[in-house]
């Protein structure tokens, strides 16, 4: 494994020039996924199925939620999973005018965050939605995926190689979905770059994140990003300081052995406790730092920058970049839920999505 960026320098220049702006608020509905269509700046936000529940996938219009692609898809009908959202997890707006929605409800034993299902198999699908017509163009069901152990989390779509890359903390791996065949390959499973650092504790606001069963929080590979030229794929576990990347040409090569793919992984640098990731057109990689209530980014020259710090940045979970030069992100406040506070709800309502000007 190569460490391509040996020195990470802290730059505070961007911090003083950027301010957090509230885009929308959602009461007690917890936002997770965020996606922005670059050309039109349309903003989409998804919500997991937790009570109180309103919609799974929404477009934000004048600060208000509109069910997307329509109200029928957003009716909670778990007995009809083929044409209704079960548990909307993540979204990605590609460069071809499509919104990709990952609907992921892991089996109970595989769930990383939340309770998961009670069934022995999880429920997984991904929608490809035409943003010009607001209609579902195709549905993927992940052929060959071990749905008893999978916990598909985040998705990015490589339109050049016709592949989707998904983080799977349940399998401790990257899942590569062939968009032509709906078949999957599992790569980098149990690799150093996809697994938690042993003994790594998530400590936010001076408190270790431990659930109601006394189990410390941990998540293997979670946040992911794809550069706008589809050349590099970035990823990291939450309980792990280092950020990694791999060239997509190696993820696309089905003939490579596990050892050969592992040899292509590059260490980018230290990022700390992060959740979602995002890349801009300049190659900057953005991420939240929960303990510092900050949004940071690593620029192509290897420097670490603080974009903004604000007490309202509480578990920044998912990111999207608009044509207006802003980074949009949700704050899920996961560590403040009753599950991680001996039954006490420490969430600061309302839940919100914010934006901040991009770095240089």
N, C-alpha and C positions, 0 to 999 in steps of 0.2 A: 504494500500500500504506500502510495506516495503522498507526502505532505507538500502540496503545491504552493501553499501560502504560509510561509514560515513565521512571519511576524504580523500580528494583528495590532494595529495602533488605534488608540481611542481618539476620535475627533469630535469635539463639542461644537463645531461651527454651525452644523445644521440645527442643533437643538434650540438655540435662541431665536431662530428665524421661523419656526413652525409652531402653529397653534392647532389644538384639537377643535374640530367643529362637529356638533351633533347633526346627524342626517335624519334619523327617525328614531322613535321610541315605541316600545311594544308592551308596556305594562308588565304583566307577569309571564309573558310568553318569551321563552329563552331562544335567542337567535343563535344559529350555528353557522351554516354555510353562507358565503357571500360570493357573488359573481357580478362582474360589470362588463357589458358589451362595449368594446373599445370604441367602435365607430359612432355609436349612438348614445353612449353613456347610460344605457338602461341598467338599472340596479335591481338585482334579485337577491332575496334573503330566504333561507330555509330554516325550518324549525323542527326539532325532533318531536315524536309523539309523547309528550309529557303533559300532565294536567297543570294549569288550564290549557286547553288546546283550541286553536282557532283554524289555522291553515298550515299545511306542510311546506309548500313552496309559494312564494309571493313575488310580485313585482312591486317595487316601491314607487308610487306615483304621487307626486306632491306631498311626500312624507307619509302617505298612507299605504296600507297593504291591500293589494289586489290579488286574489287567488290565481295561480298560474300553473299550467297553461289555461285552466278553467276551473270552475268550482267543483265539477264532478270528480276530477282527479284528486281533489283535496278533501273529499268526504272520507272520514275514517271508517273504512269497511275492510278490516283485516281478513275477512272471509273471501274477499275478492281482490287478492294482491296483484293480479295480472294487469288491472287497469285502474288501480288506486294506489296512492302513496301509503306505505306502511310506516316507515320511519326515515324521513328525508335526512340525509347526512351531509353531503357535500355537493358543490356545483362547480362547473367550469365553463366559461364562455370562450369558445375557440376562435380562430381567425377566419373561419369560413361561414360565420353566421348561425352557429348552432349553440344551444345551451345544453350541457350534459348534466343530468341530475342523478346522483348516486342515492339509491333507496336501500338502506342497509340496516337490517335488524338481526344481529348475531344471535345464535343460540345462547341460552343463559350461561353455559359454562365458558363460552368464548368471549362474552362481553367484557370490554375494557373499561368503558365509561357507561354508566346506566345499568339497568337490570338485564337487558337482553330479553330474548324470548324464553318461554318455558319448554318449547319443543327441542328435540335433539338436533334439528337442523335449523340454521338461520334462514331468513328470507332476504334474497338479494336480487336486485335488478338495476339497470341503468337506462335512463331515457335520453334519447337524442331528440331535442326539440328544435324545430325550425323557427328561428326568431322573426323571420319575415312573415310567416303565416300563423305563428303561435299554435302549431300543431305538432303532435308527436310523430317523428319520422321513422323511428326504429326503437325497439326495446331489446336490451341485451340481458342475458340471464347467467352468464359466466359458466359456460360448459367446462366441466372437469374440475371445478373448484371444490375443495373439501369444505362443505357448508356446515359441518359439525364443529369445525375449529376456526373458520374464517371470521374476521371482524373488519371487513373492508371499511376504510376510514376516509381517506381523501383521494381525489382523482385529478389527473391532468391528461389532456388528450394531444397526442402527436399526430397532426394531420398529414405530415409528410410521410411518415412510416405507417400510417393507418393503424396506430396502436394507442391504447390507453394504459397509463401507469397508475397503479393504485397502491397506497400504503395499507399493509395488513398487520396490525399489531397482534392479532390473534395467531396468525401463522408466523409472525416475526420475519416478515419477508416483503418483497415487492412483488405484486401481481401484475403481469403483463397480459392485457386483453387484446386479442386480434379482432379488430373491428370488422373484418371481412367474414370471419368464421364464428365469432362469439366463443372462441376457445381460449383458455388461459394457460400461461406458463408461470410457475413460481420460481423466483430467482432471489439470490442473496439471503436465503433462509438461514436463520441462526448465525448470520455473519456479525462480526463486531459492529459494523455500521448500522445494523437493523435491530440490535438488541440493547436492552438497558445496561447501564454500568452497574455491576453488583454493588449493593449497599447505597446506591444513589438516592437521597431523600429529596423530595420536592418540598421546600420550605418557602412559604409566602407569608409576608407580614409577620414573621417570627414564629409561625406555627407550621409544624410538619403536617402534611396532608395525609390523614389516616381515616379510613372509612368506619362505618358503624359496627363493623366486625373486628376492628382493631388491625386491619390490614393496610399497610402503607400503600399509597397510590403508586402505580407504575404503569408506564406505557412504552412498549417497544415502538418500532418505526411508526411515526404518526404524521407530522407535517411534511409536505412535499412541494416542490416548485419545478416548473419547466421554463427554460429560457424562451424568449419570444421567437428565436430562430430554430427552436426545437432541437438544439444541439446538445444541451446539458440538462440533466435531471438531478435536482438537489433533494436531500431528504435527511431526516434525523429522528431518533426516538426523543420522547420528552425527558426521560430520566437519563440524560446523556448530554455532555457539554458540546461535543464536536458536531460540526456540520459537514456533510459529505456530498459528493457529486459523482456522477458517472456519465460518460458520453452516451447518448441514446443509440448510437450505432452499435454498441455492444448489447444493449437491452433488446435491440431488434434482431440480433443474430441468434437464431434458435439453435445453431450448431455449436455454440460455445459451451464448454463444460462448466459446471459450477465453479471450479477452481480458476478457469480462464476469465470468467466474469468477475470474480472476486479480485483478481489481479488488476482489474481496470478501475477499481474504486479509488477515488482521490479524497484526501482530507483537506477541507477548505479552511477550517479554523474553529475557534471556540465561540459558541453562541449562548451558552447557558440554558436555563429552563425556557423552552419555546414550545409553541403549539403549531399554528399554521405558518406557512412560508409563501412568498410570492416573489416573482422576478419581473423587473421592468424592462423596457426596450433597450436600456443602456447596460443591462447585465447586473444591476444591483439586486441583491437578494435581501428581501425584507422579512422581518420576523418580530414577534412580540417578546419581551422579556418580563415575565410575570412578577418576579420578586422586586424588580425595579420600577414596575408600572410604566414601562417604556416601550416604544417602537424603535427598533434599530435596523441597520442594514450593513451588509458587507459589500463594498464596491469592488469592481474588477481588479483594482490594484491591491486588494487584500486588506484595506483599512476598515476598521469597525467604526461606524458612526452612530450616534444617538440622534434620531430624527425628532422625537418628542417624548417628554415625560409628563404624566398627568395622573392624579389619583383616580380618575375615572377609567383608566386603562386597567381593567380587572379581567384577567385571563383572556387576552386578545386571541381569538380562536381561528378566524378565517379571513382571507384577504382578497381584494380585487382591485384592479387599477383601471381608472377611467381615462377617457380622452381629454378630460379637463385638467390632467396633471395631478390628480389626487389619488391617494391610497385609501381605500374604504375597508373597514374591518368591523367585525362583531366582537362584543365582549360577553362571553358566556358565563363568567363568574362561577365556574365549575367548583372551585375549592370553597365557595361560600354556601353551597347547598347543604341542607340538613344532614345528608349522608356523611359529610366530612366534618361535621361540627357537633357530634353527640346529639343529633336531632334538632339543633337550633338552626333556624333559617337566618343566615347572615347576608343574604343577597340585598344589594342596594337597588331598589326599584325606582324607575322603570328600567328594564333591559334596553340597551341602545345599540345602534350602529353609528360609528363615527367616520370622519375622514380627516386627512392631513395632507398637506402639500408634499409631493415627492421630493427626495433628496436630489443633489446635483449629480 
